Amino acid sequence: MELEFDITKSFNEDIALLSFPQRENIRKQINAVSQSLLNGKTAFNEDSSIPYIFNLKDGLESSLFVIRADQDNRIIAAVDEDPIFDKISLTLFRIVNKNQAENVYKEVGKEIYSKLGIL
């Protein structure tokens, strides 16, 4: 299985505000989570959560997660599996302080799913 990354402009802007050591620690965590997605998801499941359930149309389920980046920061990301092309897509939307994570998660989800017309 292949892992594909999609990094949004918002994520790049958020991470640019962090110190170099914070950015390096977060990159290491993203690598660990990525490997976990390819190897059984144990670490991913331990470091991620779904703080809010979106009521999507047609029985669809959200692929949005909050992932622990470090002690103080959380990543808002989507994980989508494509069995036809044998790949997993990891889209990094935002990186925020853990105290803001749930609210930003809701904002990102509402924006994405509203644009797609499935919320």
MOPAC internal coordinates of N, CA, C and O (Angstrom, degrees):
PM7 1SCF
backbone

  N    0.0000 0     0.00 0     0.00 0    0    0    0
  C    1.4492 1     0.00 0     0.00 0    1    0    0
  C    1.5276 1   109.00 1     0.00 0    2    1    0
  O    1.2310 1   121.14 1   -34.44 1    3    2    1
  N    1.3086 1   115.42 1   145.56 1    3    2    1
  C    1.4618 1   122.96 1  -178.15 1    5    3    2
  C    1.5303 1   109.72 1  -107.84 1    6    5    3
  O    1.2310 1   120.68 1   -32.72 1    7    6    5
  N    1.3237 1   116.31 1   147.28 1    7    6    5
  C    1.4622 1   121.82 1   176.71 1    9    7    6
  C    1.5221 1   108.81 1  -111.69 1   10    9    7
  O    1.2310 1   121.30 1   -51.53 1   11   10    9
  N    1.3253 1   115.11 1   128.47 1   11   10    9
  C    1.4610 1   121.75 1  -179.80 1   13   11   10
  C    1.5320 1   108.59 1  -116.01 1   14   13   11
  O    1.2310 1   120.48 1   -46.87 1   15   14   13
  N    1.3171 1   116.69 1   133.13 1   15   14   13
  C    1.4606 1   122.25 1   179.11 1   17   15   14
  C    1.5145 1   110.83 1  -103.33 1   18   17   15
  O    1.2310 1   121.33 1   -37.62 1   19   18   17
  N    1.3220 1   115.05 1   142.38 1   19   18   17
  C    1.4523 1   121.64 1   169.95 1   21   19   18
  C    1.5189 1   105.92 1  -132.71 1   22   21   19
  O    1.2310 1   120.50 1   -63.93 1   23   22   21
  N    1.3065 1   116.65 1   116.07 1   23   22   21
  C    1.4656 1   121.48 1  -177.32 1   25   23   22
  C    1.5163 1   108.36 1  -111.39 1   26   25   23
  O    1.2310 1   120.85 1   -58.52 1   27   26   25
  N    1.3251 1   115.97 1   121.48 1   27   26   25
  C    1.4575 1   120.59 1  -176.78 1   29   27   26
  C    1.5271 1   111.56 1   -80.85 1   30   29   27
  O    1.2310 1   121.68 1   -18.09 1   31   30   29
  N    1.3072 1   114.38 1   161.91 1   31   30   29
  C    1.4606 1   121.08 1   176.40 1   33   31   30
  C    1.5281 1   110.55 1   -59.33 1   34   33   31
  O    1.2310 1   120.40 1   138.89 1   35   34   33
  N    1.3305 1   116.85 1   -41.11 1   35   34   33
  C    1.4698 1   121.27 1  -179.87 1   37   35   34
  C    1.5235 1   111.47 1   -61.06 1   38   37   35
  O    1.2310 1   120.40 1   138.89 1   39   38   37
  N    1.3301 1   116.85 1   -41.11 1   39   38   37
  C    1.4593 1   120.33 1   178.31 1   41   39   38
  C    1.5241 1   110.08 1   -63.18 1   42   41   39
  O    1.2310 1   120.39 1   133.77 1   43   42   41
  N    1.3287 1   116.86 1   -46.23 1   43   42   41
  C    1.4679 1   120.61 1   178.93 1   45   43   42
  C    1.5211 1   111.74 1   -60.33 1   46   45   43
  O    1.2310 1   120.54 1   140.22 1   47   46   45
  N    1.3331 1   116.57 1   -39.78 1   47   46   45
  C    1.4678 1   119.99 1   177.87 1   49   47   46
  C    1.5236 1   110.99 1   -65.72 1   50   49   47
  O    1.2310 1   120.40 1   138.53 1   51   50   49
  N    1.3292 1   116.85 1   -41.47 1   51   50   49
  C    1.4718 1   120.80 1   179.74 1   53   51   50
  C    1.5258 1   111.81 1   -64.26 1   54   53   51
  O    1.2310 1   120.50 1   134.02 1   55   54   53
  N    1.3157 1   116.64 1   -45.98 1   55   54   53
  C    1.4664 1   119.36 1  -176.05 1   57   55   54
  C    1.5291 1   111.38 1   -70.38 1   58   57   55
  O    1.2310 1   120.37 1   152.15 1   59   58   57
  N    1.3228 1   116.91 1   -27.85 1   59   58   57
  C    1.4734 1   120.55 1   178.93 1   61   59   58
  C    1.5265 1   111.43 1   -65.67 1   62   61   59
  O    1.2310 1   120.07 1   158.28 1   63   62   61
  N    1.3204 1   117.47 1   -21.72 1   63   62   61
  C    1.4658 1   121.36 1  -179.98 1   65   63   62
  C    1.5333 1   113.00 1   -80.44 1   66   65   63
  O    1.2310 1   120.58 1   168.86 1   67   66   65
  N    1.3251 1   116.50 1   -11.14 1   67   66   65
  C    1.4639 1   120.69 1  -177.23 1   69   67   66
  C    1.5243 1   110.83 1   -89.04 1   70   69   67
  O    1.2310 1   121.08 1   -19.37 1   71   70   69
  N    1.3095 1   115.54 1   160.63 1   71   70   69
  C    1.4618 1   120.37 1   177.25 1   73   71   70
  C    1.5269 1   110.17 1   -69.99 1   74   73   71
  O    1.2310 1   120.81 1   -18.51 1   75   74   73
  N    1.3215 1   116.06 1   161.49 1   75   74   73
  C    1.4640 1   120.22 1   179.62 1   77   75   74
  C    1.5277 1   111.71 1   -58.59 1   78   77   75
  O    1.2310 1   118.89 1   133.28 1   79   78   77
  N    1.3411 1   119.72 1   -46.72 1   79   78   77
  C    1.4773 1   118.62 1   178.01 1   81   79   78
  C    1.5365 1   112.94 1   -60.24 1   82   81   79
  O    1.2310 1   120.27 1   141.78 1   83   82   81
  N    1.3407 1   117.09 1   -38.22 1   83   82   81
  C    1.4643 1   119.62 1   177.31 1   85   83   82
  C    1.5271 1   110.57 1   -63.58 1   86   85   83
  O    1.2310 1   120.52 1   135.83 1   87   86   85
  N    1.3283 1   116.60 1   -44.17 1   87   86   85
  C    1.4687 1   120.03 1   179.69 1   89   87   86
  C    1.5228 1   111.15 1   -60.79 1   90   89   87
  O    1.2310 1   120.24 1   138.18 1   91   90   89
  N    1.3175 1   117.15 1   -41.82 1   91   90   89
  C    1.4637 1   120.90 1   179.56 1   93   91   90
  C    1.5215 1   111.32 1   -64.69 1   94   93   91
  O    1.2310 1   120.08 1   136.62 1   95   94   93
  N    1.3324 1   117.45 1   -43.38 1   95   94   93
  C    1.4672 1   120.60 1   177.92 1   97   95   94
  C    1.5271 1   110.99 1   -62.61 1   98   97   95
  O    1.2310 1   120.58 1   140.26 1   99   98   97
  N    1.3088 1   116.49 1   -39.74 1   99   98   97
  C    1.4641 1   120.77 1  -179.75 1  101   99   98
  C    1.5330 1   110.17 1   -68.54 1  102  101   99
  O    1.2310 1   120.01 1   140.07 1  103  102  101
  N    1.3107 1   117.59 1   -39.93 1  103  102  101
  C    1.4742 1   120.08 1   176.60 1  105  103  102
  C    1.5302 1   110.47 1   -60.91 1  106  105  103
  O    1.2310 1   120.36 1   139.28 1  107  106  105
  N    1.3267 1   116.92 1   -40.72 1  107  106  105
  C    1.4732 1   120.92 1   177.56 1  109  107  106
  C    1.5279 1   110.37 1   -62.81 1  110  109  107
  O    1.2310 1   120.50 1   138.29 1  111  110  109
  N    1.3247 1   116.64 1   -41.71 1  111  110  109
  C    1.4616 1   120.29 1   179.13 1  113  111  110
  C    1.5308 1   110.49 1   -65.79 1  114  113  111
  O    1.2310 1   119.86 1   138.83 1  115  114  113
  N    1.3234 1   117.87 1   -41.17 1  115  114  113
  C    1.4726 1   120.94 1   177.68 1  117  115  114
  C    1.5249 1   109.80 1   -61.39 1  118  117  115
  O    1.2310 1   119.96 1   139.09 1  119  118  117
  N    1.3255 1   117.69 1   -40.91 1  119  118  117
  C    1.4595 1   120.73 1   177.61 1  121  119  118
  C    1.5267 1   111.09 1   -63.49 1  122  121  119
  O    1.2310 1   120.36 1   138.53 1  123  122  121
  N    1.3281 1   116.92 1   -41.47 1  123  122  121
  C    1.4674 1   120.61 1   179.44 1  125  123  122
  C    1.5322 1   110.78 1   -64.99 1  126  125  123
  O    1.2310 1   120.78 1   136.16 1  127  126  125
  N    1.3211 1   116.12 1   -43.84 1  127  126  125
  C    1.4651 1   120.64 1   178.47 1  129  127  126
  C    1.5266 1   109.69 1   -63.83 1  130  129  127
  O    1.2310 1   120.37 1   138.19 1  131  130  129
  N    1.3089 1   116.89 1   -41.81 1  131  130  129
  C    1.4636 1   121.03 1   179.73 1  133  131  130
  C    1.5240 1   111.12 1   -60.60 1  134  133  131
  O    1.2310 1   120.34 1   133.97 1  135  134  133
  N    1.3090 1   116.96 1   -46.03 1  135  134  133
  C    1.4600 1   120.47 1   178.16 1  137  135  134
  C    1.5217 1   110.86 1   -61.99 1  138  137  135
  O    1.2310 1   120.87 1   141.35 1  139  138  137
  N    1.3247 1   115.94 1   -38.65 1  139  138  137
  C    1.4573 1   120.42 1   178.74 1  141  139  138
  C    1.5231 1   111.43 1   -63.19 1  142  141  139
  O    1.2310 1   120.21 1   140.45 1  143  142  141
  N    1.3337 1   117.21 1   -39.55 1  143  142  141
  C    1.4637 1   120.30 1   178.17 1  145  143  142
  C    1.5231 1   111.60 1   -60.59 1  146  145  143
  O    1.2310 1   120.77 1   148.07 1  147  146  145
  N    1.3102 1   116.14 1   -31.93 1  147  146  145
  C    1.4664 1   120.68 1  -179.76 1  149  147  146
  C    1.5223 1   113.00 1   -86.15 1  150  149  147
  O    1.2310 1   120.42 1   162.15 1  151  150  149
  N    1.3371 1   116.80 1   -17.85 1  151  150  149
  C    1.4708 1   120.81 1  -172.32 1  153  151  150
  C    1.5257 1   113.81 1  -124.52 1  154  153  151
  O    1.2310 1   119.89 1  -136.29 1  155  154  153
  N    1.3024 1   117.82 1    43.71 1  155  154  153
  C    1.4559 1   119.67 1   172.61 1  157  155  154
  C    1.5094 1   116.68 1   103.64 1  158  157  155
  O    1.2310 1   119.30 1   170.76 1  159  158  157
  N    1.2965 1   118.94 1    -9.24 1  159  158  157
  C    1.4693 1   125.17 1   173.06 1  161  159  158
  C    1.5259 1   115.91 1    68.88 1  162  161  159
  O    1.2310 1   118.49 1  -166.38 1  163  162  161
  N    1.3007 1   120.47 1    13.62 1  163  162  161
  C    1.4563 1   120.97 1  -178.08 1  165  163  162
  C    1.5194 1   111.55 1   -60.61 1  166  165  163
  O    1.2310 1   119.84 1   125.24 1  167  166  165
  N    1.3246 1   117.91 1   -54.76 1  167  166  165
  C    1.4696 1   120.65 1  -179.55 1  169  167  166
  C    1.5199 1   110.72 1   -65.66 1  170  169  167
  O    1.2310 1   120.26 1   142.67 1  171  170  169
  N    1.3340 1   117.10 1   -37.33 1  171  170  169
  C    1.4653 1   119.62 1   177.90 1  173  171  170
  C    1.5306 1   110.06 1   -60.14 1  174  173  171
  O    1.2310 1   120.25 1   132.89 1  175  174  173
  N    1.3031 1   117.12 1   -47.11 1  175  174  173
  C    1.4684 1   120.54 1  -179.24 1  177  175  174
  C    1.5268 1   112.05 1   -63.39 1  178  177  175
  O    1.2310 1   120.19 1   146.10 1  179  178  177
  N    1.3127 1   117.24 1   -33.90 1  179  178  177
  C    1.4641 1   121.18 1   178.98 1  181  179  178
  C    1.5207 1   112.36 1   -72.05 1  182  181  179
  O    1.2310 1   120.18 1   148.68 1  183  182  181
  N    1.3280 1   117.25 1   -31.32 1  183  182  181
  C    1.4609 1   121.91 1  -174.37 1  185  183  182
  C    1.5266 1   114.06 1  -104.02 1  186  185  183
  O    1.2310 1   119.72 1  -171.95 1  187  186  185
  N    1.3271 1   118.15 1     8.05 1  187  186  185
  C    1.4601 1   119.74 1  -177.76 1  189  187  186
  C    1.5281 1   111.02 1  -128.49 1  190  189  187
  O    1.2310 1   121.91 1   -19.72 1  191  190  189
  N    1.3232 1   113.94 1   160.28 1  191  190  189
  C    1.4599 1   119.51 1   177.46 1  193  191  190
  C    1.5221 1   109.53 1  -151.33 1  194  193  191
  O    1.2310 1   121.85 1   -14.36 1  195  194  193
  N    1.3166 1   114.07 1   165.64 1  195  194  193
  C    1.4678 1   122.16 1   175.26 1  197  195  194
  C    1.5243 1   105.40 1  -123.50 1  198  197  195
  O    1.2310 1   120.45 1   -85.56 1  199  198  197
  N    1.3533 1   116.75 1    94.44 1  199  198  197
  C    1.4686 1   119.24 1  -173.01 1  201  199  198
  C    1.5254 1   115.20 1   -78.04 1  202  201  199
  O    1.2310 1   120.40 1   169.86 1  203  202  201
  N    1.3343 1   116.84 1   -10.14 1  203  202  201
  C    1.4623 1   119.92 1  -176.78 1  205  203  202
  C    1.5257 1   107.91 1  -150.76 1  206  205  203
  O    1.2310 1   120.62 1   -43.91 1  207  206  205
  N    1.3298 1   116.41 1   136.09 1  207  206  205
  C    1.4582 1   120.86 1   179.31 1  209  207  206
  C    1.5282 1   108.95 1   -98.29 1  210  209  207
  O    1.2310 1   120.74 1   -60.43 1  211  210  209
  N    1.3253 1   116.19 1   119.57 1  211  210  209
  C    1.4605 1   121.25 1   176.97 1  213  211  210
  C    1.5257 1   108.95 1   -83.83 1  214  213  211
  O    1.2310 1   120.54 1   -43.94 1  215  214  213
  N    1.3058 1   116.57 1   136.06 1  215  214  213
  C    1.4602 1   122.28 1   178.49 1  217  215  214
  C    1.5339 1   107.96 1   -88.64 1  218  217  215
  O    1.2310 1   120.67 1   -92.31 1  219  218  217
  N    1.3316 1   116.33 1    87.69 1  219  218  217
  C    1.4542 1   121.42 1  -175.63 1  221  219  218
  C    1.5272 1   111.22 1   -89.82 1  222  221  219
  O    1.2310 1   121.16 1   -27.97 1  223  222  221
  N    1.3099 1   115.39 1   152.03 1  223  222  221
  C    1.4653 1   122.06 1  -178.75 1  225  223  222
  C    1.5214 1   111.52 1   -71.51 1  226  225  223
  O    1.2310 1   121.41 1   -20.47 1  227  226  225
  N    1.3162 1   114.91 1   159.53 1  227  226  225
  C    1.4684 1   123.63 1   172.64 1  229  227  226
  C    1.5274 1   113.52 1    58.84 1  230  229  227
  O    1.2310 1   119.96 1  -152.99 1  231  230  229
  N    1.3220 1   117.68 1    27.01 1  231  230  229
  C    1.4588 1   120.74 1   177.42 1  233  231  230
  C    1.5182 1   114.66 1    71.98 1  234  233  231
  O    1.2310 1   120.21 1  -165.65 1  235  234  233
  N    1.3246 1   117.21 1    14.35 1  235  234  233
  C    1.4637 1   120.68 1   179.10 1  237  235  234
  C    1.5240 1   110.21 1   -72.26 1  238  237  235
  O    1.2310 1   120.95 1   -27.84 1  239  238  237
  N    1.3241 1   115.79 1   152.16 1  239  238  237
  C    1.4621 1   121.84 1   177.82 1  241  239  238
  C    1.5155 1   109.90 1  -116.68 1  242  241  239
  O    1.2310 1   121.20 1   -35.99 1  243  242  241
  N    1.3140 1   115.32 1   144.01 1  243  242  241
  C    1.4539 1   121.35 1   178.80 1  245  243  242
  C    1.5235 1   110.31 1   -69.69 1  246  245  243
  O    1.2310 1   120.99 1   -35.62 1  247  246  245
  N    1.3174 1   115.72 1   144.38 1  247  246  245
  C    1.4643 1   121.01 1   175.76 1  249  247  246
  C    1.5335 1   110.46 1  -110.19 1  250  249  247
  O    1.2310 1   120.92 1  -162.30 1  251  250  249
  N    1.3341 1   115.85 1    17.70 1  251  250  249
  C    1.4547 1   122.27 1  -176.71 1  253  251  250
  C    1.5260 1   110.64 1   -89.12 1  254  253  251
  O    1.2310 1   120.73 1   -42.22 1  255  254  253
  N    1.3282 1   116.21 1   137.78 1  255  254  253
  C    1.4596 1   122.58 1  -178.39 1  257  255  254
  C    1.5257 1   110.36 1  -135.58 1  258  257  255
  O    1.2310 1   121.18 1   -20.94 1  259  258  257
  N    1.3267 1   115.34 1   159.06 1  259  258  257
  C    1.4566 1   122.78 1   165.53 1  261  259  258
  C    1.5212 1   105.03 1  -106.60 1  262  261  259
  O    1.2310 1   120.57 1   -54.96 1  263  262  261
  N    1.3228 1   116.52 1   125.04 1  263  262  261
  C    1.4638 1   122.26 1  -177.50 1  265  263  262
  C    1.5244 1   109.11 1  -117.05 1  266  265  263
  O    1.2310 1   120.72 1   -48.64 1  267  266  265
  N    1.3243 1   116.23 1   131.36 1  267  266  265
  C    1.4675 1   120.33 1   177.54 1  269  267  266
  C    1.5263 1   108.49 1   -66.98 1  270  269  267
  O    1.2310 1   121.12 1   -60.20 1  271  270  269
  N    1.3350 1   115.47 1   119.80 1  271  270  269
  C    1.4631 1   120.97 1   179.25 1  273  271  270
  C    1.5269 1   110.66 1   -92.10 1  274  273  271
  O    1.2310 1   121.02 1   137.29 1  275  274  273
  N    1.3176 1   115.66 1   -42.71 1  275  274  273
  C    1.4600 1   123.25 1   175.33 1  277  275  274
  C    1.5235 1   106.36 1  -160.80 1  278  277  275
  O    1.2310 1   120.35 1    12.59 1  279  278  277
  N    1.3036 1   116.94 1  -167.41 1  279  278  277
  C    1.4675 1   120.66 1  -175.69 1  281  279  278
  C    1.5270 1   111.89 1   -60.12 1  282  281  279
  O    1.2310 1   119.70 1   145.21 1  283  282  281
  N    1.3237 1   118.18 1   -34.79 1  283  282  281
  C    1.4634 1   121.46 1  -173.11 1  285  283  282
  C    1.5234 1   115.39 1  -108.98 1  286  285  283
  O    1.2310 1   119.46 1   165.59 1  287  286  285
  N    1.3186 1   118.63 1   -14.41 1  287  286  285
  C    1.4598 1   121.54 1  -171.72 1  289  287  286
  C    1.5192 1   112.56 1  -121.99 1  290  289  287
  O    1.2310 1   122.07 1   -29.31 1  291  290  289
  N    1.3305 1   113.65 1   150.69 1  291  290  289
  C    1.4629 1   121.20 1   178.68 1  293  291  290
  C    1.5283 1   109.17 1  -129.88 1  294  293  291
  O    1.2310 1   120.92 1   -32.91 1  295  294  293
  N    1.3145 1   115.84 1   147.09 1  295  294  293
  C    1.4549 1   123.04 1   178.30 1  297  295  294
  C    1.5189 1   108.46 1  -104.83 1  298  297  295
  O    1.2310 1   120.90 1   -47.50 1  299  298  297
  N    1.3198 1   115.89 1   132.50 1  299  298  297
  C    1.4575 1   121.42 1   172.08 1  301  299  298
  C    1.5252 1   105.64 1   -96.69 1  302  301  299
  O    1.2310 1   120.59 1   -61.88 1  303  302  301
  N    1.3242 1   116.47 1   118.12 1  303  302  301
  C    1.4621 1   120.52 1  -173.46 1  305  303  302
  C    1.5208 1   110.88 1  -145.14 1  306  305  303
  O    1.2310 1   121.37 1   -22.17 1  307  306  305
  N    1.3164 1   114.98 1   157.83 1  307  306  305
  C    1.4598 1   121.60 1   173.94 1  309  307  306
  C    1.5211 1   108.53 1  -114.35 1  310  309  307
  O    1.2310 1   121.24 1   -38.97 1  311  310  309
  N    1.3272 1   115.24 1   141.03 1  311  310  309
  C    1.4564 1   121.83 1   176.78 1  313  311  310
  C    1.5272 1   106.89 1  -122.08 1  314  313  311
  O    1.2310 1   120.88 1   -63.42 1  315  314  313
  N    1.3176 1   115.93 1   116.58 1  315  314  313
  C    1.4605 1   121.55 1  -178.34 1  317  315  314
  C    1.5209 1   109.95 1  -123.72 1  318  317  315
  O    1.2310 1   121.04 1   -55.00 1  319  318  317
  N    1.3315 1   115.62 1   125.00 1  319  318  317
  C    1.4577 1   121.08 1   177.90 1  321  319  318
  C    1.5265 1   109.90 1   -96.28 1  322  321  319
  O    1.2310 1   120.96 1   -45.08 1  323  322  321
  N    1.3220 1   115.78 1   134.92 1  323  322  321
  C    1.4569 1   122.05 1   178.23 1  325  323  322
  C    1.5274 1   107.96 1  -122.47 1  326  325  323
  O    1.2310 1   120.51 1   -85.76 1  327  326  325
  N    1.3342 1   116.62 1    94.24 1  327  326  325
  C    1.4683 1   119.04 1  -176.54 1  329  327  326
  C    1.5296 1   113.47 1   -68.01 1  330  329  327
  O    1.2310 1   120.18 1   155.37 1  331  330  329
  N    1.3141 1   117.26 1   -24.63 1  331  330  329
  C    1.4681 1   119.76 1  -179.83 1  333  331  330
  C    1.5235 1   110.77 1   -66.20 1  334  333  331
  O    1.2310 1   120.80 1   136.04 1  335  334  333
  N    1.3428 1   116.08 1   -43.96 1  335  334  333
  C    1.4583 1   120.35 1  -179.93 1  337  335  334
  C    1.5296 1   112.37 1   -98.43 1  338  337  335
  O    1.2310 1   120.68 1  -173.45 1  339  338  337
  N    1.3375 1   116.30 1     6.55 1  339  338  337
  C    1.4650 1   122.81 1   176.81 1  341  339  338
  C    1.5314 1   111.67 1    52.83 1  342  341  339
  O    1.2310 1   121.39 1  -127.37 1  343  342  341
  N    1.3540 1   114.94 1    52.63 1  343  342  341
  C    1.4622 1   118.80 1   179.83 1  345  343  342
  C    1.5237 1   110.63 1  -143.36 1  346  345  343
  O    1.2310 1   121.88 1   -20.79 1  347  346  345
  N    1.3032 1   114.01 1   159.21 1  347  346  345
  C    1.4617 1   123.34 1   173.19 1  349  347  346
  C    1.5176 1   106.52 1  -119.34 1  350  349  347
  O    1.2310 1   120.79 1   -48.80 1  351  350  349
  N    1.3246 1   116.09 1   131.20 1  351  350  349
  C    1.4667 1   121.16 1   176.61 1  353  351  350
  C    1.5187 1   108.87 1  -104.33 1  354  353  351
  O    1.2310 1   120.78 1   -51.36 1  355  354  353
  N    1.3152 1   116.12 1   128.64 1  355  354  353
  C    1.4627 1   123.05 1   176.15 1  357  355  354
  C    1.5249 1   106.98 1  -114.33 1  358  357  355
  O    1.2310 1   121.05 1   -68.01 1  359  358  357
  N    1.3349 1   115.59 1   111.99 1  359  358  357
  C    1.4583 1   120.82 1   179.86 1  361  359  358
  C    1.5194 1   108.61 1  -106.15 1  362  361  359
  O    1.2310 1   120.51 1   -59.62 1  363  362  361
  N    1.3186 1   116.64 1   120.38 1  363  362  361
  C    1.4618 1   123.00 1  -179.61 1  365  363  362
  C    1.5217 1   108.51 1   -96.39 1  366  365  363
  O    1.2310 1   120.53 1   -67.87 1  367  366  365
  N    1.3540 1   116.58 1   112.13 1  367  366  365
  C    1.4565 1   121.22 1  -175.89 1  369  367  366
  C    1.5172 1   113.71 1   -93.35 1  370  369  367
  O    1.2310 1   120.51 1   132.60 1  371  370  369
  N    1.3226 1   116.62 1   -47.40 1  371  370  369
  C    1.4719 1   120.25 1  -175.41 1  373  371  370
  C    1.5230 1   108.86 1  -149.78 1  374  373  371
  O    1.2310 1   121.34 1   -21.32 1  375  374  373
  N    1.3358 1   115.04 1   158.68 1  375  374  373
  C    1.4612 1   121.66 1   166.99 1  377  375  374
  C    1.5118 1   105.74 1  -130.65 1  378  377  375
  O    1.2310 1   120.89 1   -55.83 1  379  378  377
  N    1.3366 1   115.91 1   124.17 1  379  378  377
  C    1.4594 1   121.36 1  -172.39 1  381  379  378
  C    1.5185 1   110.39 1  -139.02 1  382  381  379
  O    1.2310 1   121.45 1   -15.83 1  383  382  381
  N    1.3216 1   114.82 1   164.17 1  383  382  381
  C    1.4592 1   120.95 1   174.39 1  385  383  382
  C    1.5222 1   108.75 1   -61.82 1  386  385  383
  O    1.2310 1   120.60 1   -35.94 1  387  386  385
  N    1.3236 1   116.46 1   144.06 1  387  386  385
  C    1.4681 1   120.74 1  -176.29 1  389  387  386
  C    1.5283 1   112.49 1   -56.68 1  390  389  387
  O    1.2310 1   119.77 1   151.34 1  391  390  389
  N    1.3319 1   118.04 1   -28.66 1  391  390  389
  C    1.4667 1   121.18 1   179.73 1  393  391  390
  C    1.5248 1   112.52 1   -71.85 1  394  393  391
  O    1.2310 1   119.73 1   159.62 1  395  394  393
  N    1.3152 1   118.12 1   -20.38 1  395  394  393
  C    1.4599 1   122.85 1  -179.75 1  397  395  394
  C    1.5225 1   112.14 1  -100.19 1  398  397  395
  O    1.2310 1   120.02 1   172.89 1  399  398  397
  N    1.3235 1   117.57 1    -7.11 1  399  398  397
  C    1.4688 1   121.68 1  -168.80 1  401  399  398
  C    1.5261 1   113.61 1   -57.73 1  402  401  399
  O    1.2310 1   119.47 1   133.89 1  403  402  401
  N    1.3057 1   118.62 1   -46.11 1  403  402  401
  C    1.4688 1   119.64 1  -176.20 1  405  403  402
  C    1.5277 1   111.40 1   -65.74 1  406  405  403
  O    1.2310 1   120.27 1   136.98 1  407  406  405
  N    1.3292 1   117.09 1   -43.02 1  407  406  405
  C    1.4661 1   119.72 1   179.52 1  409  407  406
  C    1.5255 1   111.89 1   -65.74 1  410  409  407
  O    1.2310 1   120.34 1   137.27 1  411  410  409
  N    1.3176 1   116.95 1   -42.73 1  411  410  409
  C    1.4679 1   120.50 1   179.77 1  413  411  410
  C    1.5326 1   109.62 1   -67.53 1  414  413  411
  O    1.2310 1   120.46 1   142.33 1  415  414  413
  N    1.3217 1   116.73 1   -37.67 1  415  414  413
  C    1.4663 1   121.43 1   175.80 1  417  415  414
  C    1.5310 1   110.29 1   -55.40 1  418  417  415
  O    1.2310 1   120.65 1   131.65 1  419  418  417
  N    1.3255 1   116.36 1   -48.35 1  419  418  417
  C    1.4707 1   121.03 1   179.08 1  421  419  418
  C    1.5250 1   111.25 1   -62.44 1  422  421  419
  O    1.2310 1   120.29 1   136.83 1  423  422  421
  N    1.3317 1   117.05 1   -43.17 1  423  422  421
  C    1.4699 1   121.01 1   179.76 1  425  423  422
  C    1.5259 1   111.33 1   -61.40 1  426  425  423
  O    1.2310 1   120.78 1   133.03 1  427  426  425
  N    1.3202 1   116.11 1   -46.97 1  427  426  425
  C    1.4673 1   120.85 1  -179.17 1  429  427  426
  C    1.5272 1   109.65 1   -63.02 1  430  429  427
  O    1.2310 1   120.51 1   133.08 1  431  430  429
  N    1.3181 1   116.63 1   -46.92 1  431  430  429
  C    1.4636 1   120.14 1  -179.73 1  433  431  430
  C    1.5149 1   112.44 1   -61.03 1  434  433  431
  O    1.2310 1   120.44 1   134.59 1  435  434  433
  N    1.3342 1   116.77 1   -45.41 1  435  434  433
  C    1.4672 1   119.56 1   179.68 1  437  435  434
  C    1.5225 1   111.05 1   -62.15 1  438  437  435
  O    1.2310 1   120.43 1   139.38 1  439  438  437
  N    1.3319 1   116.79 1   -40.62 1  439  438  437
  C    1.4699 1   120.06 1   179.37 1  441  439  438
  C    1.5301 1   111.21 1   -64.57 1  442  441  439
  O    1.2310 1   120.29 1   131.75 1  443  442  441
  N    1.3031 1   117.05 1   -48.25 1  443  442  441
  C    1.4713 1   121.52 1  -178.11 1  445  443  442
  C    1.5213 1   111.18 1   -63.21 1  446  445  443
  O    1.2310 1   120.91 1   126.81 1  447  446  445
  N    1.3248 1   115.86 1   -53.19 1  447  446  445
  C    1.4537 1   119.69 1  -173.24 1  449  447  446
  C    1.5251 1   112.59 1   -73.16 1  450  449  447
  O    1.2310 1   119.77 1   153.14 1  451  450  449
  N    1.3133 1   118.05 1   -26.86 1  451  450  449
  C    1.4698 1   120.30 1   174.19 1  453  451  450
  C    1.5265 1   110.43 1   -68.74 1  454  453  451
  O    1.2310 1   120.58 1   137.15 1  455  454  453
  N    1.3434 1   116.50 1   -42.85 1  455  454  453
  C    1.4751 1   120.33 1   178.25 1  457  455  454
  C    1.5206 1   111.38 1   -61.03 1  458  457  455
  O    1.2310 1   121.04 1   144.50 1  459  458  457
  N    1.3225 1   115.62 1   -35.50 1  459  458  457
  C    1.4686 1   120.26 1   179.87 1  461  459  458
  C    1.5293 1   112.20 1   -80.41 1  462  461  459
  O    1.2310 1   120.65 1   169.17 1  463  462  461
  N    1.3357 1   116.36 1   -10.83 1  463  462  461
  C    1.4595 1   120.81 1   179.48 1  465  463  462
  C    1.5139 1   114.13 1    72.92 1  466  465  463
  O    1.2310 1   120.82 1  -152.62 1  467  466  465
  N    1.3397 1   116.05 1    27.38 1  467  466  465
  C    1.4705 1   118.55 1  -178.56 1  469  467  466
  C    1.5210 1   113.03 1  -116.35 1  470  469  467
  O    1.2310 1   119.91 1  -172.03 1  471  470  469
  N    1.3193 1   117.78 1     7.97 1  471  470  469
  C    1.4634 1   120.54 1   179.24 1  473  471  470
  C    1.5108 1   109.31 1   -98.52 1  474  473  471
  O    1.2310 1   120.10 1   180.00 1  475  474  473

